[in-house]
Amino acid sequence: MKVYLYPYGGLANRMRAIDSAVNYCAPKNKLVVVWNKERGMNCKWSDVFLPVPFIKDKAPNKLIRYVFKQLGDVSIVKKKFFSILKRMHILCVLDLFDGSKSDEYNRDLSRRYMIMLIKSCLDFCPKEKFHNELFVIKDQSRLQLELKKVGENTIGVHVRRTDHKIAIENSPLELFEQKMSMEQERCPKTTFYLCSDDKTVKEILQAKFGEDIVAVPDGVIDRESVEGIIQAACEMQALAHCKKVLGSYGSSFGEVASVMGKNELIYVYK
């Protein structure tokens, strides 16, 4: 069986989908990951991470684009055609998205087909061990700048804002302030490594707790630039090295960082 994965969404979404695809495919030479530049992830794999043989920096080919396009077609003939291919175990196409986990697609994953196309932003096949070795950041000097801000008693904080309505509504800043105060009361030596896509959030929390207590990343905040994505990858690695992570509800960034570092993830939400 040959498996083609088309990961989409932000950095963390793509990383967990790739990790799941590797778990699903044994051996890995049956897997091809199509890494596509698009809005919110305007960079190549090779811009951020060291090369991995089965991860290809290219847009989906015409056949893959055509097949996924047909999934939204209401034509009975086309639906019947793809249904026949699936029943014959020739081709199975799974378009997975948040909230789509179901017994139906779990059954599809348990079967074998000649070709499987998977479009996903999910951890559709997770295991206890995350494949950190796949996600080695090229710019180690920039990574080390962030890791220097993480100490033995550092707690990671990820406050997601901008366009993430679920995180904004469910994880207000005052709850982060309360949780950070509680952590300091529990251990006066506690420091924080704060990641956020909102500059104002960083200013408010540093003003409240002090710049010597709350460290913030130095790099660019920009999901549309290569520099911004590289910075985000470095921040995720730094969060993974923290003692625990205080995360925003509905955001996969803190979740993936926690899985990578095998540290405790605490969602801060109403």
N, C-alpha and C positions, 0 to 999 in steps of 0.2 A: 504494500500500500504506500502510495506517495501522498504526503500531506503538505498542503500549501497554507501557511498562516498569513493572514493580512491583518496585523495589529493596527488599531487606530486609537484616537483619543490622545490624551496627554502622556507625558513620560512614564508616570507610574502605571497607568492603564496598559501601556504597551509592554512594559517590563513584566507585569504579572501574566499577561497573555502569552508572552514568549516563554516564560518559566513553565507555564502549564503545557504549552506545546511540546517542550522538551520532555516533560514528565510523560506526556501521552505517547510520544514517538520513541520507540526503542527498536533498533539503534537510531541515532540522530541523523544518519545519512538518508533517512527517508523523509526528512523535513526540509522545507524551504520556507524561510521567512521573508516576506516582501515588505521591506521598510520604505514607506512612501512619505515624501515631504508633503505637508499640507498645513492648513491654518492651525495654529496652536502647537505645531511641531515642525517648524520650518527649518529643518536641518537633516543632514544625512546621519545614518548610524556611525559612519566613520569620522564624523565631526566630533563625536562625543566619546565613543568607546573604541577599544582596540578591536581589530577584526575578529569575526567569528565566521567560520567557513559557510555555514548554512544561512546566514543572515545577509540578504542582498540589498544594496542601496539602489533601488530602482522602483519605478512606478509599476503597479500591476499590469501585466501584459493584456493584450486585447481580449484574449479568451477569458481571463479571470474577470475583467471588467464587464464583459458581455454576460457572463453567467450570473453575477450578482445583480446586474441590471434586470435580468429576466425574472428574478425572484419577486420583484414588485409588479410584474405584469399580471393583469387579471385574465389574460387569455387562457381559456380552458385547454387549448391544444398544447401550449407551452408548458402549462402545469402538468399535464398528462405526460408529456415527453420526459420531463425531469423526474417525475414520479416513477416512470418505467426504468430509467437509468438507475435510480436508487434501489428499486426492488431487485434489479439484476446485480446489485452490488458493484456497479461500474463507477458511479459518481454520487457523492453525497455532499451537499452544500449546507453549511451551518452559518447563519448570520446571528451571532450572539451579542446581546447588548444587556445593559443593566436591567435587572428584573426579569430576564428571559430564562433563568435557570428553571428547568422543568424535567419531568420524567421522560418526556419525548426526546429531548436532545441528549439526555444521559444514555438512553437506549441507543441512539445513533453513535455515540462515542464508544459504546461497548462493542459495536460491530466493526467489521472490516470491509473496506471498499477498495477498488483499484485506485481511485483518486478521491481525496477528500479536500474540499476547500473550506477553510474556517476563517471567518471574519469576526474578530473579538477584541474586547477591551477588558475581559473578565479573567479571573483566575478559575478557569473552567476545569482544570485538573490539578489542584494544588497538592503538595506534599509538605511534610514537616520541614524538610530542608529546601531552602531557596537557592537557586543556582547563581550565587554571587559571582562565580568565576566567569560568567558570560558578560558581566557588566563592569568591566575594568576601565576606569576613566583614563583617557589618553593624557590629559593635562594634569599630571600628578603634582606639579608645583602649585597649581590653583587649589587642588584638593587639600594639600598639606596646610595651606593658609586657613582653611576652614576647620580642619581637624585640630589645629593648635588652640582653637577656642573651646574645645571640649575637654573637661577634666573629669576626675574621678567622681565628683558629686554634681555633674552637670545633667540637667533634665532638658530634653529637647521639647520645643514648643512650636507647633505649626498652626498658624492662624490663616486660614484660607479666606480670601475676600474677592474683590473685583466682580467677576461674572458668575460666581458660584452661589446661587440664591439659597440652596439648601443649607450650606455651611453658614451663610450670613444669618439666616433666620433661626437656625437651631443652636449655633455656637457663638453667642454674642461676646464681645470683648470683656464685659464685666465678669463673666463666668471664668474666663481665663485668668483675670486678675485675682479672683477669689481662690481659684485652684493653686495658683502660683504662691499666694500668701500662705495657704495651708501647707504647701510643700516646704516653705521656708521655716514655718513654725515647727514642723516635724524635724527638720534638719537645718539648723542655722548656717551650715557650710554650703547649702545648696546654691548653685548658680544655674543660669538658663542660657540655652542656645536657641535664639528666636528666629524662625523662618516665616516670612509672610510676603505675599504679593502686594501688600499695601504699606507704603512708606510711613503713613501716619500711625499705623498700628505699632511699628517699631519705635517711633518717637514717643508715643504715649506710654508704652511699657518701660522704656528706658528711663523716662522722666519719673515714673512711679517707683521703680525698684533700684534705679541707679545703673549707670553704664558699666560699672565694675561688676554688677550682678547679672545683667542681661547683655550678652554678646550677640551681635547681629552680623550677618554676612556682609562682605564688602562689594560683591559683584553686581552685575546688571540684573534688573528685574524686567524681563521682556521675553514672553513666550514666542514672539515672532522672530527672534534673532538667534543665530548660532551661539553667540556669547551668553545669552540668557538661558538657553537650554543647558549648556555646559555648566553654568553656575548652579542651576537647579539640580543637576546630577550630583554636583559636589556637596550641596546642602543636604540632599537625601542621604548621602554617605555619612555626613557628619551627624545627622539625626540618628542614624543606625548605630553610631558609637556612643550615644548618650545612655545614661542609666535607665531612663524610661522616656516615653514620648507622650506629650499631651497633644492630641490631634483634634482636628475639626470634623464635625459630623458630616458624613457623606463624601469626604475627600479621601482619595486612595493614596495620596502622597505620604502621609504619616503612616498609613497602613503598611505600605511596601517598605518604608524605612524600618519599621518595627520588625517586619518579617526578616529583612536582611540582617539586622543586628541581633535578632532573637531577644529583644528587650520588650518590656511591658508597654502596651499601648492603652492609653486611657482617653476615650473620647470625651471631650468637654461639650456638653449639650444640655438643653433644658430638660 
